């Protein structure tokens, strides 16, 4: 008899608080009765790597496994290499040290976060404390990015669509986006200054959890430009749990 399971995969961190936020989001997600769920990490979390998660689910009898990549963009090089290691892609788009995973269960590889209405609402909520008069403000949405094609193209498409969703939700005058790899932050700030010279620029980082990029790397790149910025990330937020639940539900339906 088939048994279904869900493996939620994220990057991992040496920061225990980072890991705890992911674990709390996975634990809060409601799944259908009889479906096993497990969180795992690409690196840095000893004993909880992806292969450990696979083994844990298969030890529970899972024969049909939905893998949900808890990453910001389908342009992530990590999403690409993990999908390849699960056999969901014929070759990785960028070089990887990963080896194919040992997995007996049938695998369906799900979608990362990408451009999503709930995620747009999360970004809107996170940046709301910075906003004074949205009609006179410009949003800049900044993600990590990936220099290699076609991943860079995927990053840009999703950031652009998500920035426009947030703009409509919040009522901002305009919105733009940038990546940190390759570094397009400065050119985006200059583009906004030319296009809307009377607008205050509010910068929203698009990262799963706070860390080096939100607290240090991005503020350093913004230092030369007038802006308002809040170091924040998608987690924690109840709508991220709802995103995960919807993604799991859809993935299980498609698997069936």
C-alpha positions as CSV (number, residue, x, y, z in Angstrom):
1,X,0.0,0.0,0.0
2,X,1.3,3.5,-0.9
3,X,2.2,5.9,1.9
4,X,2.7,9.6,1.1
5,X,5.3,11.8,2.7
6,X,6.5,15.4,2.4
7,X,10.1,16.5,2.6
8,X,10.5,20.3,3.1
9,X,14.0,21.3,2.1
10,X,15.7,24.6,2.9
11,X,19.3,25.8,2.9
12,X,20.3,25.5,6.5
13,X,22.4,27.7,8.8
14,X,24.8,27.5,11.7
15,X,22.4,30.0,13.4
16,X,20.1,28.0,15.6
17,X,17.4,30.7,15.4
18,X,17.4,30.5,11.6
19,X,16.9,26.7,11.8
20,X,14.2,27.1,14.5
21,X,12.2,29.5,12.3
22,X,12.1,26.9,9.5
23,X,11.2,24.1,11.9
24,X,8.4,26.1,13.4
25,X,6.9,26.8,10.0
26,X,7.1,23.2,9.0
27,X,5.6,22.0,12.3
28,X,2.7,24.5,12.0
29,X,1.7,23.2,8.5
30,X,-1.4,21.1,8.5
31,X,-1.1,18.0,6.2
32,X,-3.7,15.4,5.4
33,X,-4.1,12.5,7.9
34,X,-1.6,9.8,7.3
35,X,0.9,12.0,5.4
36,X,4.3,12.1,7.1
37,X,6.2,15.4,7.0
38,X,9.8,16.1,7.7
39,X,12.1,19.2,7.4
40,X,15.7,18.8,6.1
41,X,18.6,21.1,5.1
42,X,21.0,21.3,2.2
43,X,24.0,22.0,4.5
44,X,25.2,23.1,7.9
45,X,22.7,21.3,10.1
46,X,24.4,18.1,11.3
47,X,22.1,15.0,11.3
48,X,19.3,16.8,9.4
49,X,20.6,16.9,5.8
50,X,18.5,16.0,2.8
51,X,19.6,12.4,2.8
52,X,18.8,12.1,6.5
53,X,15.3,13.4,5.8
54,X,14.8,10.9,2.9
55,X,16.0,8.0,5.2
56,X,13.7,9.2,8.0
57,X,10.6,9.3,5.8
58,X,11.4,6.0,4.1
59,X,11.9,4.4,7.5
60,X,8.3,5.4,8.2
61,X,7.2,3.5,5.1
62,X,6.9,6.4,2.7
63,X,6.6,5.2,-0.9
64,X,5.5,8.5,-2.6
65,X,7.5,11.6,-1.6
66,X,6.7,15.2,-2.4
67,X,9.8,17.4,-2.1
68,X,9.0,21.1,-1.4
69,X,12.0,23.4,-1.9
70,X,11.6,26.2,0.8
71,X,13.7,28.6,-1.2
72,X,12.7,32.1,-2.5
73,X,13.1,31.6,-6.2
74,X,13.0,28.9,-8.9
75,X,16.1,30.6,-10.2
76,X,18.1,29.5,-7.1
77,X,21.2,27.5,-8.0
78,X,20.4,25.4,-4.9
79,X,16.9,24.5,-6.1
80,X,18.4,23.6,-9.4
81,X,21.1,21.3,-7.9
82,X,18.6,19.7,-5.4
83,X,16.1,19.0,-8.2
84,X,18.9,17.3,-10.3
85,X,20.0,15.2,-7.3
86,X,16.5,13.9,-6.9
87,X,16.4,13.0,-10.6
88,X,13.9,15.8,-11.5
89,X,16.2,17.4,-14.0
90,X,18.6,15.8,-16.5
91,X,21.5,18.0,-15.6
92,X,22.3,20.9,-13.2
93,X,22.5,24.3,-14.7
94,X,25.5,25.2,-12.6
95,X,28.4,23.0,-11.2
96,X,27.5,21.2,-8.0
97,X,29.2,19.1,-5.4
98,X,26.0,17.2,-4.7
99,X,25.7,13.5,-5.5
100,X,22.4,11.9,-6.5
101,X,20.3,11.1,-3.5
102,X,19.6,7.5,-2.5
103,X,15.9,7.3,-2.6
104,X,13.5,4.4,-3.2
105,X,10.3,6.3,-3.1
106,X,8.6,7.8,-6.1
107,X,9.5,11.5,-6.0
108,X,7.6,14.6,-7.1
109,X,9.6,17.8,-6.9
110,X,7.5,20.8,-6.0
111,X,7.7,24.5,-6.6
112,X,9.8,27.0,-4.6
113,X,8.2,30.3,-3.3
114,X,8.4,32.4,-6.4
115,X,5.8,35.0,-7.3
116,X,2.8,34.3,-5.0
117,X,-0.1,36.4,-3.6
118,X,0.5,35.3,0.0
119,X,4.2,36.1,-0.2
120,X,3.4,39.5,-1.7
121,X,1.2,40.1,1.4
122,X,4.1,39.0,3.7
123,X,6.5,41.5,2.0
124,X,3.8,44.2,2.3
125,X,3.4,43.5,6.0
126,X,7.1,43.5,6.7
127,X,7.8,46.8,5.0
128,X,4.6,48.6,6.2
129,X,6.4,50.2,9.3
130,X,8.6,52.1,6.8
131,X,5.7,53.6,4.8
132,X,4.3,57.1,5.5
133,X,2.6,58.1,2.2
134,X,2.6,55.1,-0.3
135,X,1.5,57.4,-3.2
136,X,4.8,59.2,-2.8
137,X,7.0,56.1,-2.3
138,X,8.8,53.7,-4.5
139,X,9.4,50.0,-3.6
140,X,12.7,48.3,-4.4
141,X,12.6,44.5,-3.9
142,X,16.0,42.9,-3.6
143,X,16.8,39.2,-3.8
144,X,20.0,37.2,-3.8
145,X,20.1,36.3,-7.5
146,X,22.2,33.9,-9.5
147,X,24.5,35.0,-12.3
148,X,24.2,31.9,-14.5
149,X,21.6,31.6,-17.2
150,X,18.8,30.5,-17.3
151,X,18.7,31.0,-13.5
152,X,19.3,34.8,-13.7
153,X,16.3,35.1,-16.1
154,X,14.1,33.2,-13.7
155,X,15.2,35.3,-10.7
156,X,14.4,38.5,-12.6
157,X,11.1,37.4,-13.9
158,X,9.9,36.4,-10.4
159,X,11.2,39.4,-8.6
160,X,9.6,41.7,-11.2
161,X,6.2,40.0,-10.9
162,X,6.4,39.9,-7.1
163,X,7.4,43.6,-6.8
164,X,4.4,44.6,-8.9
165,X,2.1,42.5,-6.7
166,X,3.4,44.3,-3.6
167,X,3.1,47.7,-5.3
168,X,-0.6,47.1,-6.0
169,X,-1.2,45.8,-2.5
170,X,0.5,48.7,-0.7
171,X,-0.5,51.4,-3.2
172,X,3.1,52.5,-3.9
173,X,3.7,54.9,-6.8
174,X,6.1,52.5,-8.5
175,X,8.2,49.4,-7.9
176,X,11.4,48.0,-9.2
177,X,13.7,45.0,-8.3
178,X,17.4,44.1,-8.1
179,X,19.6,41.2,-7.4
180,X,22.8,41.0,-5.3
181,X,24.3,38.4,-7.6
182,X,25.0,39.9,-10.1
183,X,25.0,43.2,-8.2
184,X,22.3,45.4,-9.7
185,X,21.3,47.3,-6.5
186,X,23.0,50.5,-7.4
187,X,21.7,50.7,-10.9
188,X,18.1,50.0,-9.7
189,X,18.4,52.8,-7.1
190,X,19.6,55.2,-9.8
191,X,16.9,54.1,-12.1
192,X,14.2,54.8,-9.5
193,X,15.7,58.2,-8.8
194,X,15.5,59.1,-12.5
195,X,12.0,57.7,-13.0
196,X,10.4,59.1,-9.8
197,X,12.6,61.9,-8.4
198,X,10.1,63.0,-5.8
199,X,9.5,59.5,-4.3
200,X,11.1,58.1,-1.2
201,X,12.6,54.7,-1.9
202,X,11.6,51.8,0.5
203,X,13.9,48.8,0.2
204,X,12.5,45.3,1.0
205,X,14.9,42.3,1.2
206,X,13.5,39.1,-0.2
207,X,15.2,36.4,1.9
208,X,13.7,33.4,3.8
209,X,15.3,34.4,7.1
210,X,17.4,37.2,8.5
211,X,21.2,36.8,8.3
212,X,24.3,38.3,6.8
213,X,22.7,39.5,3.6
214,X,19.8,41.3,5.3
215,X,21.9,42.8,8.2
216,X,25.2,43.6,6.5
217,X,25.6,43.0,2.8
218,X,22.5,44.8,1.5
219,X,22.8,47.8,3.9
220,X,26.4,48.3,2.7
221,X,25.3,48.4,-0.9
222,X,22.6,50.9,-0.1
223,X,24.7,53.2,1.9
224,X,25.4,55.7,-0.9
225,X,21.7,56.2,-1.8
226,X,18.8,57.9,0.0
227,X,16.4,55.2,1.2
228,X,14.5,53.6,4.0
229,X,15.3,50.1,4.9
230,X,14.3,47.5,7.5
231,X,16.3,44.3,8.0
232,X,13.5,41.7,7.8
233,X,12.7,38.4,6.1
234,X,9.8,36.3,5.1
235,X,9.9,34.2,8.2
236,X,8.2,34.3,10.6
237,X,4.8,35.0,9.3
238,X,1.5,33.0,9.3
239,X,1.0,33.5,5.6
240,X,4.3,31.5,5.0
241,X,2.7,28.6,6.8
242,X,-0.4,29.0,4.6
243,X,1.9,29.1,1.5
244,X,3.5,25.8,2.6
245,X,0.1,24.2,3.2
246,X,-1.2,25.2,-0.2
247,X,2.0,24.0,-1.9
248,X,1.8,20.7,-0.2
249,X,-1.9,20.3,-1.0
250,X,-1.4,21.1,-4.6
251,X,1.7,18.8,-4.9
252,X,-0.2,15.9,-3.3
253,X,-3.2,16.4,-5.7
254,X,-0.9,16.5,-8.7
255,X,0.9,13.4,-7.5
256,X,-2.4,11.5,-7.2
